[in-house]
Amino acid sequence: MATNLKPTHRVSFACIIGSDEDGNDKLGQAREIGAIWPRKNGKGGILRFDHVPIELTRGEGVIFINDVERGK
C-alpha cells in the first residue's frame, strides 16, 4: 500500500449477544477491526484487518463496512 493513500472504508464487527423475543439476533457494540484501502489501478480495494475477533472466526457476529467521510 502506498503511504499517501487513505482508506476508503472502515470495517467494524459486532458480536451476537443474544436474541430478542422474535428470535432475531441482538448485537453488541460495533468495534473497528480494520479498513479498506484503494488499489492503485482503481479496481476494488484491499481489506486489512488490524484485529480479528474470535467470534468472527466462529460466525458469531456481523461485519459492517462504512464509507470514510472525506473533508471538504
Secondary structure, DSSP 8 states (H G I E B T S, - for coil): --TT---SEEEEEEEEEEE-TTS-EEE---EEEEEEEE-TTSSSEEEEES---HHHHTT-EEEEEEE-----
